[in-house]
Amino acid sequence: MAAEETGGCHTAIFYRDVHEFTDVALVLAEAGARAREAVLVVATSSSLQSLRPGLAGYGRAVTLAELTSVGTDPGRVFGIIRMFASDHRGRPVRCLQEVGWPGRHGEELAEAIRYDALVSRALAGSAARVLCGYQTQIDAEYLVSARLVHPAVLHDSAPLAGAPVGQLPAEALSRPPSSALNFNFRDDQAKVRRFAAEEARRAGLPTDRVMDLQIAAGELAANTFSHTSGLGTLTLWADQDEVVCQVSDSGHITDPLAGTFCPDPATLGSSRGLWLVHQVSDLVQVRTGPSGTTVRLHFRFP
């Protein structure tokens, strides 16, 4: 693949295996280094392990972010790309992110595709190009969705027989199970944090993750206090894989990019709380509209 093939502000590539991903990433890095551009690669540990030997000599021209270290929450990964572009403002930037790979949780992948649809808006005004990688072994429905949100797709030869046509991942969240616990609140952030921590600990979440859940629940409760005049509801449940905590209230988040960029804490109306929620959660799902907002957080067992 020639370097020029990766042109365009937002492109997807469907690749067969880690070796093909490595080939694409090396082309991106080489082209960026020649053009004196900043290059970012966000990928799984196995992909970066394959990639590193070929990057010898590029030095600081290429920044690597390993998903096992930074986390795979799509909002957090999206924020890494936004921050990288901001840190190199005024300079051309190339980013390659690994989005879909076998074994990635379906809810995570669906949420990542939602963020993929916002790339052009998030990077408007910057000289950034983003290439999004999807391995062809993932479910065909996600490859169909990926095609819809990217202006161009490279190596578009994935088998999609029987896949739905022209559909994005479902917007609605699943209903909490009947065993879920509810806690209504209007004030007292400490009570919200305490309830979340006690129930998460009872469900078997490790201590360090209980602390993360406490932080996230407290930040969401603070948003309810600040931006609504009615009750908020914290709902919590667990299954064999994770503890799920969600907060619902009557507020409306009008910015679909909220929480994906670390704001100046002095900025009026800062969404720093939602940004922090993304940093400590394994997956954040935000559903909002004029009738209210639900933010669902996932904390996976080790």
Summary of the structure (lengths in Angstrom):
residues: 302
radius of gyration: 20.0
end to end distance: 39.3
largest distance: 58.6
contacts: 968
relative contact order: 0.13
helix: 40%
strand: 24%
